[in-house]
């Protein structure tokens, strides 16, 4: 388990969970229980809405606390005092494909292809896309699946909240309490949640589209900035998705758990140890 002690990231975590808890409170207390008392629809929406909240919280916690793909440090320091002779004195691992390996002078180690150094995590991350303050972690090889799931569930929760609010306005409950104070409070909470849901919904949808584009075209945000192009242009789109979500059935891809054959492809590349 990892946790980055970054003030900005921790603040974003508090805002995220605060917004989710507020949405759950407003929808359950002021929308469902107030406008659908005692009906079958009330039970249906309470269960379904809280199921989405649970999946959102699970995927988010997995993205926050999972190792994004940190490159292990060597047991002994490597000598990079002269990078021009590095390949001769300290040959990188990788079965001879040394041209794909690079040197991180901050970590003082070799890093595999597509790994980049994060200044916030202070480590090199495999297939690093970006550092996201909303999960207080890097989005990398090992947690991109959970990050994308989190985005999907936030978008679904935002859309679900807006639909329930609009439904309560279009089809008001005639038999419900007509207390003026309760009606005004419900309207205030509904408007606030509508704005928050629209804001978060549009925000995460834009990020979700960007993430899907990065996966389907096999180009991380860092690689896009460096204009490196697609890493594996001949790989099928389904295979690229399976690389992220696992080799299990696509119906299981939205579950925030390790899929079959998903963990097996992650392994720590042994780094050579050289005495200085």
N, C-alpha and C positions, 0 to 999 in steps of 0.2 A: 504494500500500500504506500502511496506517495501523497504528500500534501505540501504545497508550496506556500511559504509564509510571505505572501505578497499582499500588502494592504489593499491595493486596488482590486485584486482578485477576490479577497475575502469580502470586501464591500459588495462586489457584484454577486457573490453567493448569497449574502443576506438579502439583497434586493430581489434576486430570483425566487428564493423560497418565500419571501414576504409577499411577492406578487401572486404566487401560486396559492398560498394559504388564503389570501384575500379573495381571489377568484372562487375558491372552493366555498368560502364562507358566504359570499354574496349569492352565488348560484343556488346553494343548498338552502340557506336561511331565507333569502328574500325573493327568490324566483321560484324554485321548485316547491318547497313546503308551503309557500304563501299562495301560489296561483294554482297548484294541483293537489290540494289537501285530500288525502284518503283515496286517491285514484290509483289505478294500475300504472299510469304513466309516471306518477310520482316515484314509485318504487323503481321503475325501469330507468328513469333518468338519474336517480340518486346512485344506483349501482353502476351504471355506465360511466357517469361523469367521474366518480371516484376511482373507477378502474383506470381511466385515462390519467388521472392525477397520480395514481400509484405507479404506473408504467413510466410516466414522466420523471418522477422522483427516483425511481430505480435506475433508469438510463443516465440521468444526470449524475447521481452518486457514483456510478461506475466510471463515467467519463472523468469525474473529479479525482477519484482515488486510484484509478488504474495507472499502471506504468505505461506511458505513451510509446515506449520503445527506446528507453535510455541506453545509449551505447556503453557497455561496461568498460571500466578503466583497467589498464594492465596491472599485474601484480607489482611490477617494478617500473620505474620511470624509463621512458624512451628518450634517446638522445636525438633531439631535433635541432641541435646548434647549427648544423649546416644542412639546410634542406636540399641542397644540390647533390649531396652524397647520401641522402636518407635511404634511397632505394637499395644502395649497395650495402650499407652498414646495418640497417634495420628494415629488411624487406617486409612489406605489409602482408597480412594474411589474405586469402581469397583465391587460392589455387592458381596463382600466377597472373591473375587479372589485376595487376597493380595499378593500371591506368584508371580504373574505376574507383580506387580508394584515394582518399584525400587525407591531409594532416590537419588536425585541429590544434593550433598552438596554445589555445586556452586550456583545453583538457589535456594537452600534451599526449596525444594518442592518435592512432589511425582511426578513421571512421569509414564505414562501408558506404557504398553508393547510395545517394539520395538522403544521407544523413546530414543534418545541419545543426549548428550550435545555437542554443536559445540563451539569450542574455539574462532572462528572468529565471529560468530553471537552472542556469549555469551548467548545463550539460548538453552533449550532442544527442539529438533525437532521430531515430530511424524514420525515414520518409516523413519528415516534419512538414506539416502544412502551414500552421501558424500557432502562435500562443494566444489562447482565448481567455480573457479575464472572466467570462461568464461561467467557465468551468474551473478557473484558477489552475489551468494546466495547459500543456501543449496538446495539440491535436496531431497525433502521429500514427505510426503503424499499428499500435496495439489498442488504441482507444477511439479511432475514427468511427468505428461502428457505433459505439455508444453515443458519441457526439451527434452523429446524424440521426440516431433514434430520438435523442433529446429534442432536436430541432423539429422532427416530425410530430412528436407528441405536443410540443408547445403550439405548433400551428393548428393541430387538431383541437386542442383545448381552447384556443382563442376562437376558432370558428364555431365550436360547440357553444361557448359562452354567448357569442353574438347571436347565434340562432335561437337560443333559449330566451334571451332578452327581447329580441324582436318578436318572438312568438308570444311572449307575455303582454306585449303592447298591442299586437294585432288581434289576439284572441284573449281579451281580459276575462278573468273569472268573475261572473256575475254574482255567485253565491259567496264569494270570499268577503273577508272583513273590509268594510269601507272606512275604517278609521283614518282620519285625515293625516295624523302624524305618521302612521305606518305607511300610508300611501306615498307621502313625501319622502320618507327615508328610503323606501324601495326605489323610487324614481332617482334619487341622488346616487345611491349605490349602483343602480343600473347604468346611469350615464357615465360614471367614473369607470366602471368595469368595461363598458363599451369602448371608451377611449383607450384604456390600457390594453385591451385585447386587440384592438385594431393596430395599435402601435407595435406591440410585441409580435403580432401575427405577421405583419408586413416585414418587420425586421428579420425574423427567423426564416421566413420564406425566401427572402433574398439570399441569406447565408446558405440555406438548404440547397437552393438551385446552384449556387457556386460550388458547394461540396460535391453535389452529384456530377457537375461538369468536370471537376477535378478528378473524380473517380473514373468516369466513363472515358475521359481523354487521357487518363494516367499522367496527370501533370499537377503537382502540388502548387500552392500559392507561391512558395519560394521559387520553384522552378519556372513559374509563369513570369515572375518579376525578372528572373535571370534570362528569360526567353530561350530556354533549353528545348522546348517542344515536348511532344509526347515521348515518354520513356520507352514504352513497348507498343509501337504503332500497329503491330500485327496481332495483338491479343484481342480476343473477342470481348464485347461489352459485358456479356454474362459472366465471363471468367474474371473480369476486372471487379464486378460487383461481388462475386463469390470470394475474391481475395480479401475483401473488407468484411463481409457479413458471414463468411464461413461456407463450407461445402454442404451444409444441411439443406433441407427443403426450403425454397423461397418463402413459404408460409411462416417459417420460424425466424425469418430475418429481423422482424420487428420486436422480438423478445429480447430484453436486456440481459442476456446470459450467454455464456460461451457456447457456440454452436459446435456440432460434431465436426471434427477435423479442423476446427478453427484455431485451437491452441497449439496444435502439433506443428504448424508452420512457423511458429515463433521460437526462436532459439538464440541463445547468446553466442555470437561469433567469437571463438577463442582468439584473443589477441596475443601476439608474441611478446614475450617479456625479455628485455635486454637490460643489462646493468649499464649504468652511466659510467 
